[in-house]
Amino acid sequence: MKIINLMFAIMMVTGSAAFADEPTIAEVTHTALQAVNQNGYGTFAATDKVTISGILLNAPEQILDPTPGTGDMGGQWQIYIQGEGDDHAGTALWFGQYYSKVSSSDDYTNEELLSEMCRINTDPNTGYIFNTGDRIRATGWYKFYKGKTNVNEKHEKDTFFDFKIELIKPAAGLPQPEVVTLEQIKDVNDEYVFNPDRLSGCEYYQSRLVRIENVDVLDPENWGPGNTITIMDSNGLTFPVLLGLGDGFTRYDCPAGQIDVIGIMDQESSGYMICEDGYRIWVTNYDGNGLVLTDRGYKRGNLPGDINTDFKVDLDDFAEMIENWMKCVPGLCDCN
């Protein structure tokens, strides 16, 4: 009997320890998750992991290069989820290959990276590949970085730190971009407007889809994927626009004259503990329309083979096809 009681006690202690090691999880709003202090540093710490939901704003490969082994952090992946209704905020999800650059964790091999990207690009219940405008749910750990709290793996390769994404409703539709004037996000000295209550200024629009109207591009010579251009309004206020990796920035010229800009308000501050700057609008792709710097995700014409979308099929299309022959989008192809 004593042996049985001892074994039972050991089982209870072991079970309690295992239970204590399980991360706490809560479904939270983006607004709660993105709360900051007077210096712009994230304050959310209620649980170990969070569940958030909303509308997917971008294709990850049009923001960061998923190709294994490229750049300082290797292949990377990032999406933005915008809150709905009264939840006036949004959250970025990030995943990278070379965690050893910023932590003591192991790195993903190229093959492991591709496998993980296939996993997080796909709904686990249906096999559906996520696309912009889907309503999705994400559950994972979180980490603050240069102005915003990201859902990520806390720079740890162990599967214990994996996040998961699930489909709620396909093609729910992108939210209408909020019209924002530069006077709302820049002061008279052309400095960023930072309010820690996140009810106005740049913080209010962070990680959400915005539209800036009637601006000019000051430096069209900087046009190109991954580059930053500067826009200016009639009052002389300016704002940086980060161009994504979409092929429109190579295929089309920078729009000239007065235009509108539609993109995701983002932040990557110059500091880690004081995060009151570094705001930019991230435009993931450009459809070449000439009047609005944005990507509407569709084209006119409906001609098979019209790769460059100039409404005819010719040698220019063939040249683009040859240039991309046998190339593969990492994390989307060969996932089976």
Residue frames as qw, qx, qy, qz and C-alpha x, y, z in Angstrom:
[[0.000, 0.885, 0.466, 0.000, 0.00, 0.00, 0.00],
 [0.320, -0.773, 0.105, 0.538, 2.87, 2.35, 0.88],
 [0.401, -0.105, 0.598, 0.686, 4.42, 1.74, -2.55],
 [0.186, 0.634, 0.665, 0.348, 1.11, 2.48, -4.28],
 [0.158, -0.927, -0.266, 0.212, 0.70, 5.71, -2.28],
 [0.405, -0.563, 0.317, 0.647, 4.28, 6.73, -3.12],
 [0.346, 0.185, 0.673, 0.627, 3.73, 6.11, -6.81],
 [0.054, 0.809, 0.566, 0.149, 0.49, 8.10, -6.68],
 [0.275, -0.859, -0.053, 0.429, 2.27, 11.00, -4.98],
 [0.408, -0.293, 0.502, 0.704, 5.02, 10.97, -7.63],
 [0.249, 0.469, 0.700, 0.477, 2.40, 10.95, -10.37],
 [0.077, -0.904, -0.410, 0.090, 0.58, 13.91, -8.79],
 [0.336, -0.726, 0.173, 0.574, 3.80, 15.95, -8.47],
 [0.377, -0.062, 0.641, 0.665, 4.91, 15.09, -11.99],
 [0.167, 0.646, 0.678, 0.309, 1.47, 15.88, -13.39],
 [0.150, -0.916, -0.246, 0.279, 1.34, 19.19, -11.53],
 [0.365, -0.539, 0.359, 0.669, 4.77, 20.15, -12.84],
 [0.316, 0.209, 0.709, 0.595, 3.79, 19.29, -16.38],
 [0.050, 0.814, 0.571, 0.098, 0.58, 21.28, -16.03],
 [0.264, -0.836, -0.044, 0.479, 2.53, 24.26, -14.65],
 [0.381, -0.295, 0.517, 0.707, 4.78, 24.20, -17.69],
 [0.324, 0.570, 0.678, 0.332, 1.85, 24.52, -20.08],
 [0.133, 0.070, 0.061, 0.987, 1.60, 28.07, -21.48],
 [0.205, 0.576, 0.576, -0.542, -1.39, 30.20, -20.59],
 [0.148, 0.225, 0.611, 0.745, -3.52, 31.29, -23.56],
 [0.192, 0.602, 0.518, -0.576, -6.24, 33.91, -23.90],
 [0.350, 0.594, 0.528, 0.496, -8.25, 35.28, -26.81],
 [0.231, -0.600, -0.174, 0.746, -7.46, 39.00, -26.87],
 [0.418, 0.883, 0.206, -0.061, -8.15, 42.03, -29.01],
 [0.655, 0.415, -0.008, 0.631, -5.43, 43.57, -31.13],
 [0.119, -0.846, 0.046, -0.517, -5.99, 46.75, -29.14],
 [0.747, -0.643, 0.154, -0.068, -5.08, 45.01, -25.88],
 [0.910, -0.003, 0.126, 0.395, -2.10, 43.22, -27.39],
 [0.524, 0.526, 0.062, 0.666, -0.63, 46.41, -28.89],
 [0.356, -0.924, -0.133, -0.047, -0.90, 48.57, -25.74],
 [0.621, 0.347, -0.254, 0.655, 2.24, 50.65, -25.04],
 [0.443, -0.655, -0.332, 0.515, 3.63, 52.85, -22.28],
 [0.038, 0.937, 0.033, -0.346, 4.73, 56.49, -22.43],
 [0.207, -0.601, 0.603, 0.481, 7.87, 55.48, -24.35],
 [0.675, 0.418, -0.356, -0.494, 6.02, 53.38, -26.90],
 [0.119, 0.295, -0.946, 0.064, 7.16, 50.07, -25.38],
 [0.626, -0.225, -0.610, -0.431, 4.68, 47.18, -25.31],
 [0.309, -0.374, 0.576, -0.657, 2.98, 46.43, -22.00],
 [0.873, -0.086, -0.160, -0.452, 0.83, 43.36, -22.67],
 [0.205, 0.371, -0.878, 0.221, 1.88, 40.46, -20.42],
 [0.701, -0.212, 0.240, -0.637, -1.37, 38.89, -19.23],
 [0.958, 0.015, 0.266, -0.106, -0.74, 35.44, -20.73],
 [0.527, -0.370, 0.611, 0.460, 2.09, 33.47, -22.31],
 [0.197, 0.146, 0.745, 0.621, 0.25, 33.02, -25.62],
 [0.355, 0.401, 0.231, -0.813, -2.61, 34.81, -27.30],
 [0.365, 0.410, 0.780, 0.300, -5.33, 34.12, -29.85],
 [0.144, 0.506, -0.005, -0.851, -6.20, 36.96, -32.22],
 [0.473, 0.442, 0.729, 0.222, -8.47, 37.13, -35.24],
 [0.175, 0.741, 0.017, -0.648, -9.23, 39.48, -38.12],
 [0.732, 0.668, 0.101, -0.087, -8.62, 40.11, -41.81],
 [0.735, -0.165, 0.339, 0.563, -5.40, 39.07, -43.55],
 [0.173, 0.891, 0.006, -0.418, -3.98, 42.16, -45.26],
 [0.244, 0.765, -0.525, -0.281, -1.08, 40.86, -47.34],
 [0.963, 0.189, -0.179, 0.075, 0.69, 38.00, -49.07],
 [0.654, -0.683, 0.188, 0.265, 3.83, 37.33, -46.98],
 [0.732, 0.042, 0.357, 0.579, 6.15, 36.84, -49.96],
 [0.290, 0.763, 0.242, 0.524, 5.35, 40.38, -51.14],
 [0.348, -0.922, 0.084, -0.146, 6.76, 41.83, -47.91],
 [0.393, -0.672, 0.623, 0.076, 9.76, 39.67, -47.00],
 [0.544, 0.457, -0.654, -0.259, 11.80, 37.24, -49.09],
 [0.883, -0.278, 0.257, -0.276, 10.95, 33.64, -48.12],
 [0.779, 0.468, -0.410, 0.070, 13.88, 32.18, -50.09],
 [0.856, -0.479, -0.016, 0.192, 16.00, 30.03, -47.73],
 [0.751, -0.155, 0.095, 0.635, 19.46, 31.35, -46.95],
 [0.310, 0.643, 0.206, 0.670, 18.90, 34.90, -48.23],
 [0.167, -0.802, 0.042, -0.572, 19.85, 38.02, -46.29],
 [0.014, -0.499, 0.655, -0.567, 20.91, 38.40, -42.69],
 [0.578, -0.142, 0.578, -0.559, 17.99, 36.44, -41.20],
 [0.202, 0.035, 0.950, 0.236, 17.64, 33.89, -43.98],
 [0.186, -0.405, -0.690, -0.570, 14.20, 33.23, -45.44],
 [0.087, 0.152, 0.524, -0.833, 11.50, 35.31, -43.74],
 [0.166, -0.493, -0.771, -0.368, 7.71, 35.46, -43.62],
 [0.012, -0.231, -0.453, 0.861, 5.36, 38.17, -42.33],
 [0.106, -0.560, -0.667, -0.479, 1.65, 38.92, -42.45],
 [0.129, -0.072, 0.332, -0.932, -0.64, 41.54, -40.91],
 [0.179, -0.511, -0.837, -0.080, -4.04, 40.81, -39.37],
 [0.112, -0.286, 0.043, -0.951, -6.38, 43.78, -38.97],
 [0.084, 0.282, 0.804, -0.517, -8.92, 43.84, -36.16],
 [0.114, -0.444, -0.649, -0.608, -12.60, 44.34, -36.92],
 [0.374, -0.770, -0.501, -0.129, -15.41, 46.43, -35.45],
 [0.324, -0.937, 0.058, -0.121, -14.36, 48.33, -32.33],
 [0.811, -0.360, 0.234, 0.398, -10.99, 46.58, -32.29],
 [0.406, 0.911, -0.065, 0.032, -9.16, 49.45, -34.02],
 [0.313, -0.707, 0.615, 0.153, -5.70, 47.90, -34.21],
 [0.888, 0.373, -0.246, -0.110, -3.76, 45.16, -35.98],
 [0.655, -0.563, 0.496, 0.093, -0.93, 42.71, -35.41],
 [0.513, 0.613, -0.572, -0.182, 1.98, 41.42, -37.46],
 [0.937, -0.215, 0.274, 0.009, 3.02, 37.74, -37.44],
 [0.282, 0.792, -0.535, -0.083, 6.70, 37.08, -38.19],
 [0.952, -0.141, 0.260, 0.079, 8.78, 33.97, -38.85],
 [0.271, 0.836, -0.468, -0.099, 12.46, 33.67, -39.77],
 [0.914, 0.217, -0.334, 0.073, 15.21, 31.16, -40.45],
 [0.596, 0.295, -0.473, 0.578, 18.37, 32.24, -38.61],
 [0.542, -0.795, -0.200, -0.187, 17.34, 32.65, -34.99],
 [0.789, -0.268, -0.132, 0.537, 20.95, 32.23, -33.85],
 [0.334, 0.480, 0.052, 0.810, 21.56, 35.79, -35.10],
 [0.274, -0.577, 0.058, -0.768, 19.38, 37.16, -32.29],
 [0.773, -0.464, 0.220, -0.373, 19.15, 34.35, -29.71],
 [0.264, -0.472, 0.841, 0.000, 20.82, 31.13, -28.58],
 [0.825, 0.236, 0.405, -0.315, 18.34, 29.00, -30.54],
 [0.518, -0.036, 0.715, 0.469, 19.24, 26.72, -33.41],
 [0.295, 0.394, -0.304, -0.816, 18.55, 27.76, -37.00],
 [0.821, 0.345, 0.359, -0.280, 16.15, 26.14, -39.44],
 [0.435, -0.114, 0.696, 0.560, 17.74, 24.23, -42.28],
 [0.245, 0.169, -0.410, -0.862, 16.51, 25.18, -45.74],
 [0.353, -0.209, -0.856, -0.314, 14.29, 22.12, -45.87],
 [0.213, -0.453, -0.732, 0.462, 12.88, 22.75, -42.38],
 [0.073, 0.339, 0.075, -0.935, 12.16, 26.38, -43.26],
 [0.334, 0.020, -0.592, -0.734, 10.19, 25.43, -46.37],
 [0.344, -0.319, -0.883, -0.010, 8.22, 22.83, -44.42],
 [0.130, -0.458, -0.548, 0.688, 7.29, 25.38, -41.75],
 [0.174, 0.266, -0.164, -0.934, 6.27, 27.96, -44.34],
 [0.355, -0.150, -0.780, -0.493, 4.04, 25.42, -46.04],
 [0.280, -0.413, -0.814, 0.298, 2.45, 24.76, -42.65],
 [0.055, -0.523, -0.380, 0.761, 1.70, 28.39, -41.76],
 [0.178, 0.184, -0.404, -0.878, 0.58, 29.30, -45.31],
 [0.435, -0.134, -0.778, -0.433, -2.14, 26.63, -45.16],
 [0.642, -0.355, 0.186, -0.653, -5.25, 26.09, -43.09],
 [0.084, -0.286, 0.945, -0.135, -4.67, 22.85, -41.13],
 [0.538, 0.219, 0.673, -0.457, -8.33, 21.83, -41.32],
 [0.687, 0.614, 0.264, -0.285, -9.01, 22.24, -45.05],
 [0.699, 0.026, 0.421, 0.578, -5.66, 22.56, -46.84],
 [0.269, 0.911, 0.274, 0.151, -6.77, 25.98, -48.09],
 [0.565, 0.077, -0.051, 0.820, -3.90, 28.39, -48.91],
 [0.122, -0.760, -0.372, 0.519, -4.48, 31.71, -47.14],
 [0.361, 0.449, 0.342, 0.742, -4.98, 34.82, -49.27],
 [0.025, -0.007, -0.198, 0.980, -5.54, 38.52, -48.67],
 [0.501, -0.181, -0.189, -0.825, -9.05, 39.30, -47.51],
 [0.637, -0.226, -0.736, -0.032, -9.49, 36.03, -45.60],
 [0.517, -0.673, 0.216, -0.483, -10.74, 36.15, -42.03],
 [0.722, 0.170, -0.630, 0.230, -8.29, 34.11, -39.97],
 [0.664, -0.724, 0.077, -0.168, -7.43, 33.21, -36.40],
 [0.575, 0.481, -0.551, 0.366, -3.87, 32.95, -35.06],
 [0.753, -0.652, 0.014, -0.084, -2.64, 31.47, -31.77],
 [0.781, 0.292, -0.279, 0.477, 0.93, 31.84, -30.60],
 [0.557, -0.489, -0.196, 0.643, 3.59, 33.41, -28.46],
 [0.227, 0.934, 0.161, 0.226, 4.39, 37.09, -28.82],
 [0.644, -0.275, -0.029, 0.713, 7.40, 39.38, -28.61],
 [0.098, 0.955, 0.129, -0.250, 7.77, 43.15, -28.76],
 [0.660, -0.008, 0.319, 0.680, 10.09, 44.57, -31.42],
 [0.240, -0.051, 0.217, 0.945, 10.77, 48.21, -32.29],
 [0.270, 0.036, -0.029, -0.962, 7.31, 49.60, -31.75],
 [0.756, -0.051, -0.207, -0.619, 4.85, 46.73, -32.11],
 [0.556, -0.259, 0.753, -0.236, 4.07, 43.41, -30.46],
 [0.527, 0.320, -0.648, -0.449, 4.45, 40.60, -32.98],
 [0.916, -0.127, 0.309, -0.221, 3.06, 37.10, -32.75],
 [0.493, 0.624, -0.605, -0.039, 6.05, 34.85, -33.46],
 [0.901, -0.092, -0.412, 0.099, 8.14, 31.98, -32.14],
 [0.493, -0.854, 0.160, 0.040, 10.08, 34.16, -29.67],
 [0.321, 0.743, -0.586, -0.026, 13.13, 33.34, -31.83],
 [0.493, -0.317, 0.794, -0.165, 12.99, 29.69, -30.74],
 [0.398, 0.248, -0.744, -0.476, 13.06, 26.78, -33.18],
 [0.099, 0.060, 0.955, -0.271, 11.56, 24.21, -30.80],
 [0.218, -0.385, -0.727, -0.524, 8.05, 23.15, -31.88],
 [0.262, -0.546, -0.650, 0.460, 6.84, 24.19, -28.41],
 [0.056, -0.522, -0.076, 0.848, 7.00, 27.79, -29.71],
 [0.131, 0.256, 0.717, 0.634, 5.17, 27.20, -33.01],
 [0.373, 0.306, 0.272, -0.833, 2.22, 29.43, -33.80],
 [0.278, 0.305, 0.876, 0.251, -0.78, 28.23, -35.79],
 [0.277, 0.226, -0.112, -0.927, -3.19, 29.95, -38.16],
 [0.280, 0.346, 0.895, -0.027, -6.73, 28.78, -38.93],
 [0.087, -0.229, -0.485, -0.839, -9.28, 29.87, -41.50],
 [0.251, 0.345, 0.612, -0.666, -12.52, 31.42, -40.23],
 [0.562, 0.682, 0.403, -0.240, -13.99, 32.62, -43.53],
 [0.535, 0.019, 0.467, 0.704, -12.36, 32.67, -46.98],
 [0.153, 0.369, 0.427, 0.811, -12.67, 35.81, -49.11],
 [0.162, -0.708, -0.567, 0.389, -14.38, 37.84, -46.39],
 [0.305, 0.848, 0.213, 0.377, -12.97, 40.89, -48.18],
 [0.478, 0.094, -0.250, 0.837, -10.27, 43.46, -47.49],
 [0.135, -0.740, -0.466, 0.466, -11.35, 46.28, -45.18],
 [0.296, 0.888, 0.183, 0.299, -11.95, 49.72, -46.69],
 [0.580, 0.078, -0.245, 0.773, -8.69, 51.66, -46.20],
 [0.232, -0.829, -0.372, 0.348, -9.07, 54.50, -43.72],
 [0.382, 0.754, 0.068, 0.531, -8.46, 57.93, -45.25],
 [0.602, -0.619, -0.139, 0.485, -5.72, 59.61, -43.22],
 [0.302, 0.922, -0.075, 0.231, -4.20, 63.04, -43.78],
 [0.656, 0.236, -0.398, 0.597, -0.53, 63.66, -43.06],
 [0.167, -0.573, 0.232, -0.768, -1.68, 66.34, -40.59],
 [0.834, -0.424, -0.041, -0.351, -3.11, 63.53, -38.47],
 [0.959, -0.159, -0.040, 0.232, 0.16, 61.64, -38.26],
 [0.588, 0.189, -0.094, 0.781, 2.76, 64.42, -38.57],
 [0.213, -0.790, -0.334, 0.467, 3.03, 67.67, -36.55],
 [0.285, 0.953, 0.030, -0.096, 3.84, 71.17, -37.84],
 [0.188, -0.762, 0.582, 0.211, 7.55, 70.35, -37.59],
 [0.741, 0.373, -0.492, -0.266, 7.05, 67.27, -39.79],
 [0.040, -0.322, 0.893, -0.313, 7.70, 64.96, -36.82],
 [0.405, -0.242, -0.858, -0.201, 5.68, 61.80, -36.17],
 [0.518, -0.444, 0.134, -0.718, 2.63, 62.24, -33.97],
 [0.469, -0.002, -0.864, 0.183, 3.00, 59.70, -31.13],
 [0.536, -0.435, 0.190, -0.698, 0.27, 59.25, -28.51],
 [0.042, 0.213, -0.953, 0.210, 0.70, 56.37, -26.05],
 [0.549, 0.174, 0.559, -0.596, -3.06, 56.06, -25.58],
 [0.212, 0.018, 0.861, 0.461, -3.17, 54.89, -29.23],
 [0.294, 0.674, 0.623, -0.266, -6.37, 56.85, -29.86],
 [0.377, 0.914, 0.009, -0.151, -4.78, 59.22, -32.38],
 [0.068, -0.778, 0.578, 0.237, -1.59, 59.74, -34.35],
 [0.423, 0.429, -0.762, -0.236, 0.49, 57.02, -35.95],
 [0.135, -0.112, 0.935, -0.308, -0.24, 54.46, -33.23],
 [0.594, 0.283, 0.398, -0.639, -3.96, 54.65, -33.93],
 [0.745, 0.518, -0.174, -0.383, -3.46, 53.39, -37.49],
 [0.076, -0.561, 0.820, 0.078, -0.56, 51.00, -36.90],
 [0.199, -0.041, 0.974, 0.098, -0.84, 47.61, -38.68],
 [0.455, 0.587, 0.585, -0.326, -4.02, 48.74, -40.46],
 [0.450, 0.394, 0.539, 0.593, -4.85, 49.57, -44.07],
 [0.040, -0.736, -0.199, 0.646, -4.73, 53.34, -44.71],
 [0.505, 0.616, 0.400, 0.453, -5.13, 55.71, -47.66],
 [0.251, -0.579, -0.001, 0.776, -3.18, 58.97, -48.02],
 [0.485, 0.725, 0.470, 0.135, -4.69, 61.23, -50.67],
 [0.287, 0.939, 0.055, 0.182, -3.26, 63.92, -52.97],
 [0.541, -0.699, 0.337, 0.323, 0.48, 63.53, -52.46],
 [0.596, 0.730, -0.331, -0.045, 3.55, 63.66, -54.71],
 [0.932, -0.156, 0.015, 0.327, 6.56, 61.34, -54.77],
 [0.118, -0.945, 0.236, 0.195, 9.68, 63.39, -53.98],
 [0.197, -0.605, 0.736, 0.229, 12.30, 60.83, -54.96],
 [0.899, 0.304, 0.036, -0.313, 11.10, 58.64, -57.87],
 [0.439, 0.613, -0.655, 0.043, 14.74, 57.64, -58.43],
 [0.266, -0.330, 0.825, -0.374, 14.37, 55.40, -55.37],
 [0.830, 0.124, 0.013, -0.543, 11.58, 53.40, -57.04],
 [0.524, 0.319, -0.787, -0.071, 12.12, 49.64, -56.87],
 [0.822, -0.372, -0.404, -0.154, 11.20, 46.56, -54.79],
 [0.753, -0.342, -0.348, 0.441, 12.37, 46.81, -51.19],
 [0.334, 0.228, -0.080, 0.911, 13.22, 50.52, -51.46],
 [0.116, -0.683, -0.539, 0.479, 11.76, 53.51, -49.62],
 [0.192, 0.492, 0.309, 0.791, 10.27, 56.57, -51.31],
 [0.095, -0.346, -0.464, 0.810, 9.01, 59.79, -49.71],
 [0.052, 0.669, 0.616, 0.414, 5.60, 61.35, -50.32],
 [0.143, -0.176, -0.263, 0.938, 4.67, 65.00, -49.61],
 [0.120, 0.734, 0.668, -0.030, 1.32, 66.77, -49.33],
 [0.227, 0.781, 0.228, 0.536, 0.40, 70.36, -50.24],
 [0.422, -0.899, 0.028, -0.112, 1.40, 71.57, -46.75],
 [0.291, 0.719, -0.593, 0.219, 4.94, 70.26, -47.11],
 [0.681, -0.404, 0.549, -0.268, 4.45, 67.35, -44.70],
 [0.484, 0.437, -0.728, -0.210, 6.26, 64.15, -45.71],
 [0.817, -0.252, 0.431, -0.287, 5.99, 60.46, -44.95],
 [0.029, -0.428, 0.861, 0.273, 8.09, 57.40, -45.93],
 [0.886, 0.191, 0.037, -0.422, 6.57, 54.67, -48.09],
 [0.361, -0.395, 0.833, 0.140, 8.28, 51.27, -48.03],
 [0.690, 0.342, -0.383, -0.511, 7.83, 49.38, -51.29],
 [0.852, -0.186, 0.462, -0.161, 7.27, 45.65, -51.02],
 [0.330, -0.339, 0.793, 0.384, 8.64, 42.86, -53.19],
 [0.656, 0.531, 0.494, -0.208, 5.77, 42.66, -55.67],
 [0.584, 0.118, 0.502, 0.627, 6.79, 42.53, -59.34],
 [0.205, 0.892, 0.381, 0.133, 4.83, 45.72, -60.07],
 [0.278, -0.894, 0.149, 0.318, 7.72, 47.79, -58.74],
 [0.442, -0.297, 0.632, 0.563, 9.91, 46.33, -61.48],
 [0.385, 0.451, 0.732, 0.336, 7.31, 46.09, -64.24],
 [0.095, 0.883, 0.388, 0.247, 5.90, 49.62, -63.97],
 [0.322, 0.402, -0.189, 0.836, 7.39, 53.10, -63.57],
 [0.153, -0.350, -0.571, 0.727, 6.82, 55.18, -60.47],
 [0.121, 0.791, 0.576, 0.170, 3.51, 57.04, -60.84],
 [0.308, 0.112, -0.005, 0.945, 4.02, 60.75, -61.60],
 [0.257, -0.471, -0.215, -0.816, 2.03, 63.77, -60.48],
 [0.421, -0.286, 0.481, -0.714, -0.44, 63.87, -57.61],
 [0.565, -0.038, -0.802, -0.191, -1.51, 60.40, -56.47],
 [0.729, -0.511, 0.169, -0.424, -3.09, 58.51, -53.57],
 [0.282, 0.384, -0.861, 0.178, -1.25, 55.83, -51.60],
 [0.848, -0.321, -0.014, -0.422, -2.89, 52.75, -50.06],
 [0.569, 0.317, -0.716, 0.251, -0.85, 50.52, -47.78],
 [0.739, -0.493, -0.445, 0.118, -0.28, 49.11, -44.30],
 [0.141, -0.871, 0.283, -0.376, 0.81, 51.51, -41.56],
 [0.894, -0.078, -0.336, 0.287, 3.90, 49.95, -40.01],
 [0.245, -0.916, 0.280, -0.151, 6.52, 50.85, -37.44],
 [0.890, -0.014, -0.197, 0.412, 10.15, 49.88, -37.02],
 [0.234, -0.972, 0.034, -0.007, 11.57, 52.41, -34.59],
 [0.432, 0.698, -0.475, 0.318, 15.20, 53.47, -34.32],
 [0.141, -0.461, 0.722, -0.497, 15.30, 52.31, -30.70],
 [0.440, -0.126, -0.888, -0.043, 14.22, 49.23, -28.75],
 [0.241, -0.415, -0.708, 0.518, 12.99, 50.75, -25.48],
 [0.175, 0.581, 0.168, -0.777, 11.90, 54.18, -26.73],
 [0.313, 0.239, 0.805, 0.443, 9.72, 53.58, -29.77],
 [0.192, 0.731, 0.359, -0.548, 8.22, 56.87, -30.92],
 [0.262, 0.655, -0.387, -0.594, 9.47, 56.98, -34.52],
 [0.184, -0.212, 0.916, 0.287, 10.07, 54.69, -37.50],
 [0.582, 0.471, 0.550, -0.370, 6.54, 54.77, -38.90],
 [0.060, 0.297, -0.630, -0.716, 6.06, 54.07, -42.61],
 [0.780, 0.304, 0.191, -0.513, 3.37, 52.95, -45.04],
 [0.345, -0.249, 0.861, 0.279, 4.14, 49.55, -46.54],
 [0.701, 0.455, -0.077, -0.543, 2.78, 49.10, -50.08],
 [0.732, -0.195, 0.649, 0.078, 3.21, 45.45, -51.00],
 [0.484, 0.196, 0.675, 0.521, 2.72, 45.69, -54.79],
 [0.207, 0.528, -0.030, -0.823, 1.65, 48.08, -57.56],
 [0.619, 0.407, 0.671, 0.026, -0.78, 47.34, -60.39],
 [0.369, 0.011, 0.451, 0.812, 0.46, 50.11, -62.69],
 [0.155, 0.764, 0.625, 0.039, -2.78, 52.13, -62.78],
 [0.369, 0.419, 0.100, 0.824, -0.94, 55.46, -62.61],
 [0.261, -0.670, -0.105, -0.687, -3.23, 57.22, -60.11],
 [0.711, -0.600, 0.187, -0.314, -3.10, 55.18, -56.89],
 [0.259, 0.502, -0.808, 0.167, 0.00, 53.51, -55.53],
 [0.672, -0.164, 0.566, -0.449, -1.59, 50.20, -54.57],
 [0.129, 0.120, -0.931, -0.319, -2.33, 46.67, -55.76],
 [0.657, -0.015, 0.101, -0.747, -6.00, 45.88, -56.36],
 [0.486, -0.170, 0.848, -0.125, -5.23, 42.21, -56.89],
 [0.666, 0.451, 0.593, -0.013, -6.89, 41.80, -60.28],
 [0.161, -0.319, 0.465, 0.810, -6.31, 42.76, -63.90],
 [0.614, 0.543, 0.124, -0.560, -8.38, 43.67, -66.94],
 [0.320, 0.544, -0.641, -0.436, -8.32, 41.79, -70.21],
 [0.830, -0.058, 0.484, -0.273, -8.59, 38.13, -69.21],
 [0.711, 0.576, -0.383, -0.127, -6.09, 37.00, -71.87],
 [0.917, -0.311, 0.185, 0.169, -4.21, 33.82, -70.91],
 [0.771, 0.194, 0.115, 0.596, -0.51, 34.50, -71.34],
 [0.111, 0.842, 0.020, 0.527, -0.73, 38.27, -70.75],
 [0.710, -0.270, -0.425, 0.491, 1.92, 38.13, -68.06],
 [0.314, -0.048, -0.154, 0.936, 2.79, 41.82, -68.00],
 [0.083, 0.688, 0.644, -0.324, -0.89, 42.88, -68.10],
 [0.006, -0.375, 0.224, 0.899, -0.59, 45.22, -71.10],
 [0.647, 0.431, 0.333, -0.534, -3.72, 43.68, -72.69],
 [0.737, 0.541, -0.334, -0.229, -1.87, 41.76, -75.41],
 [0.876, -0.281, 0.363, 0.152, 0.11, 38.54, -75.61],
 [0.562, 0.787, -0.247, 0.062, 3.48, 39.06, -77.29],
 [0.743, 0.292, -0.441, 0.411, 7.22, 38.48, -76.97],
 [0.099, -0.574, 0.429, -0.690, 7.42, 40.68, -73.88],
 [0.822, -0.331, 0.175, -0.428, 5.25, 38.16, -72.05],
 [0.955, 0.162, -0.223, 0.111, 7.36, 35.31, -73.37],
 [0.399, 0.550, -0.469, 0.565, 10.52, 37.04, -72.13],
 [0.428, -0.512, 0.415, -0.619, 9.08, 37.33, -68.62],
 [0.962, -0.117, 0.023, -0.245, 8.04, 33.70, -68.68],
 [0.813, 0.345, -0.352, 0.311, 11.54, 32.61, -69.72],
 [0.080, 0.610, -0.471, 0.633, 13.10, 34.79, -67.01],
 [0.551, -0.363, 0.478, -0.580, 11.00, 33.03, -64.37],
 [0.809, 0.143, -0.502, -0.270, 11.10, 29.55, -65.91],
 [0.764, -0.100, -0.612, 0.180, 11.12, 26.81, -63.27],
 [0.021, 0.333, -0.488, 0.806, 11.29, 29.29, -60.41],
 [0.498, -0.447, -0.742, -0.031, 9.28, 28.42, -57.33],
 [0.288, -0.689, 0.119, -0.654, 7.66, 30.50, -54.59],
 [0.309, 0.131, -0.841, 0.424, 9.12, 29.14, -51.32],
 [0.182, 0.125, 0.690, -0.689, 6.48, 27.99, -48.89],
 [0.628, 0.351, 0.133, -0.682, 3.80, 27.72, -51.59],
 [0.747, 0.393, -0.461, -0.274, 5.17, 25.19, -54.04],
 [0.570, 0.223, -0.771, 0.177, 6.26, 21.62, -53.30],
 [0.391, -0.406, 0.467, -0.682, 4.25, 21.62, -50.08],
 [0.931, -0.074, -0.030, -0.357, 3.06, 18.07, -50.59]]
